[in-house]
């Protein structure tokens, strides 16, 4: 799986040409938006645990799982970026742990989007059975299965990594900066990464697209709530956009090859900064913006916490009413 760690190896050519000023400038350009996004995600996570209506509704539990994985990956990616920007090198074991953690959290997102799409499909196409199919217990089991599946993939990567003859190295200290590319120490690991990434995103895309088609077909039925079906279609389209943004990170290496042939290294560094912010940082906060602003149940509570609990968008009494108010399906 390709993600933010891919940026570390080549981005750091900048300090060689920019010096200390370049390091500080590039670090600020990525750290500031990252801190903003982390703050938004953190407030959103707190919001989803602040009311019983969020803790006891399956779609909000799935959203929490999605945001948690995105937030961990965002924080780790920025940490590796700063380490690489200041030309700090790690040992193979430390880099391996960080890389495998990034693999784990990065793969949670598309699989959680699949579950969220299936939940919307059941809500629209089988409204009478939704409460019996999409239960808190079933949602918890599905989340555990996702984490177990992704953990199994990480274990496979570790076993492939152990085939490398580390004993022949003079030192376990890395000569390059920590990234997922640096940890692909054999052709087999590279082949496995490409095959698994293709399988994951194709499967997720097919599942979400099928759910979208199912909702469209159900919307034409007289027994289906038209407004609910329309909102579900819009939500599924957003899931496809989110999946596409996650997939776009896998095109990073081909883009680097094309860019390296048409510009200087300084220009390449600046372009990489833009790509990193647009493809990695922004999508990791997209879920918070989408659900925080669109969902009529989350929005007043989120604005209440974003405003530091000031009585600007919602008064505390109104926020308390949400505890007993049923969730509004979007």
N, C-alpha and C positions, 0 to 999 in steps of 0.2 A: 504494500500500500504506500502510495506517495503522499506526502503531506509536508508540513512546514520544515521538518528537519532537512529536507532536501536542499533548502536554501542556504544552509550554513556553509557548505564547502566552498561555494563560489562567491557568496556575498562578501566574504572577508578579504577579498583582494583589495577592497576599498582602502583599508588602513595603510596599505603599502604606498598608496598614492596620495592619500588625504592627510595622513598623520593623525595626531591626537584630535584635532578639530573635526576631521572627518568621522572618526569613531564616535565622538560625542554627538555630532549632528545626526548621523544615521541611527544611533541608538535612541535619540529623542524622538525622531520621526516615527519609530515603531513602538517605542515604549509608551508614549502618551496615549495614542489610540488604543493600545492594548490595555492600559490601566482603565480607560473609560469603559471599554467593552467588558473587562473583568468585573468592574463595579456594577454595571447593568446586569450582567449574568448573576452576580452574587445577590443583588437585591431581588432578582426574579426567583432565584432558588429559595431565598428566605420567605418570599411572598407565598410560594407554593407549599411551604410548611407552616404558614402562619394561621391557616383556617382549616377547620374540619372538612369543609366542602372540597378543598383541594386535596387533602390527605385521603379522602374516602371516595374519590372519583377516579376511575381507571385512566381516562385520557390525561388528567393532570399528573398522575403518577408516571405515565409514560413520558410526558413532557419534562418532568423533573429528571428522569433518567437521561434523556437526550441532552438537557442543559448541563447536567453534571459532567457527562463525558466530554462535551464541547469545552467546558470551562477548564477541566484538567488539561486537556490537550492544548488549549490556548496558552495557559500559564507555562506549561513545559516547553512549548515551542519558542515562546519569548525568552525563556531562561536560556535555552540552547543558543538562541540568536545572540544574546548579549555575551555569553561565554565565548562564542566564536568571534564576535566583533572585537573583543579585547584579546584575541589571539591566545586563549587559554586552551590547553590540550588535556584530555582525560586519558585514563587507562581504558583498555578494552572492556574489562568487567563493568566499570561504572557506565560507560557509554552504552554497553549492551543492555543494562537494566533500564536506562532512560529510553532507549530506542524501542524496546519491547513494550514498555508502558505506553508509549505513544502509539504503537501499532494497536494495542488493545483498545484504547479510548477512541482512536480514529475509526475503528470498525464498528463501534457501538452505534454511531450515528445513523448510517444507512439502514441497519437492521431495526433500530427503534422507529425510524420513519415508516418502515414496512408495517410494523405492529400498529402504529397510529393510523395508517391508511386502512388497514383491515378493520380497526375499531370503527372508523367512520362508515365503512362499507356495511358493517353489521347494523349500525345505528339507523341507516337509511333503508336498507333492503330488508332487514328483519327487525323492525322496531319493537315488536311484541316479545321477541326472544332476546333482545339486547341485554336486558337486566340479568338474565340467567346465563348468557354466554360470556359477556364481558363483566366478570366479577373481580373483586379485589384479589381474591385468591388466584384466579386464573392469570390475572395481570402480573402478579408477583412471580408465578411460575414461569411465565413467558420471559420476564426480565432475567430471571436466573438462567434460563436456557440460553439467552443471548450472551450473557457474560461467560457462561461455560463454553459455548461454541467459539467465542473470540479467544478465550484462554487456551483452548485446544490448538487454535491456529498459532498463538504465540509459542506454545510448547513445541510445535513442529518447527518453527523458525529457530528456536534455541537448539534443537537437535541437529538441524542442518548447520548451524553455526559451530557446533562442537566438532564437526568433521574437519574444521580447519586446523592445521598443525601449529597451534600456538607455541608448542615447545621448541619449535625451530626459530622462533623470534628471539632477538637479543634482549628485548624488553617488552613488557606488556603496555608500555606507554605509547599512545598513538602518535604517529608522525603527522597525521592530518586532523582536521577538526571533526568533532562528533556529529555524525549524521547517519541516516539510514543507508545511504549509499556507501559510506565508509564501513558499515557493518555487513555489507553483502560481500563476504570474503570468498565466495565461490560461485561458479556459473549456475549450480543447482539452486542456490538461494535466489538468484536473480530470476530464473525461470519460474520458480514457485511463486515469487512475489507477483509476477505478471499474470500468471494463471489464476491465482487466488483473487487478485484485484478484479480481473475481468469477470470471473464467476460471480463475485459478490455484487458488483454494480449491475450486471446484466440481470441477475435474479431479482435484485431490489427494484430495478426499473420495470421489469415485467409484472411484478406483484402490485406496484403502485398504479401502473397503467391499467392493469386488469380491474383494480378496484375502482378507478375512475370511470372505465367503460361500464362497469356494473351499476354505478350510481347514475350514470346518464340513462341507461336502460330503465332503471327503477323510477327515474324522474318522470318518465312518460306514462307511468301507471297511475290510474286514478286513485289508487289506494295509498299513494305516497305523498307525504307532505312536500309541496313544491318548494316552499321557502327553505325547509331543512335540506332538501336535496341540492338546491342551488348553493347553499353555504358549504355543504360537504364537497361539492365539485370544486369550489374555489380553494378549499383547504387542501384537497388532493393535488391540485395544480401547484400550490405552494410547496407541497412535499416533493413534487417532481423538480421544481426549481432548486430546492435545497439539495436534492440528490445530485443534480447537475453541477452545482457549485462544488460539492465534495469531489465529484469526478474530475472537475477541471484541474484540480491540483496534480493529477497524474500526468498532465500534459506539460509539466514544468520543464523536464529535461529536454524534450524536443524543442521547446521554445528557446531554451538557453543556447542550444546548438545553432539555431537559426539566427539569434541575436548576436552571437559571438562572431559571426561572419560579416556583419554589416556595421559594427561600431567598435569604439575603443573600450578598454576595460572600465574606464570611469563611467561611461554611458551605460554599460552593462550593469554595473553596480546600482546605478540610480533606477534603471528599469526593474531590477530585481526587487528593490525596495517597494516600488509601486505594486508589483505583482504580489509580493508577500502581504501587503496591507489589504489589497482587494480580494485576493483568493483565499487567504488563510484567516486574517483577523476579522474581516467584515462578516463572512459567512458564519463564523462561530458565534456571532452576536445576533444573527438574523432571526433565530428562533425566538429570542426574547422580544425583539421588536414586533415580529409577526403576531405572536400570541398575546403579548402584553398590551398591544394597541387594539387588536381585533376582538379579543374575547371580552364580552361585556361583564363577565364575572371577575376576571383577573384585573381588568383595567383600573377600576376605582381603587382596589387595594394596592396595586402596583404604584399608581400615582401617589397614593398616600405615603408609601414608604420612600419613593423617589424624592418627595418633597420633605423628607426628614420628619414625617408625621405632623407637618404643619397643616392647618385647616385651609388648604388651597383648593384641592380637587375633590376631596371627600372628607366629611367630618367623621370622627371616631364612631359616633352612633350609627352612621350609615354603614361603616365597615363591619360593625358587629352584626348587622342584619344579615349579612352574607353567610353567616354561619348556618342559618336555617333556610336560606334560599336555595332552591334546586339549581344545578348548573345549567347554563344556556348552551346548547349544542351549536357549534360553529362548524 
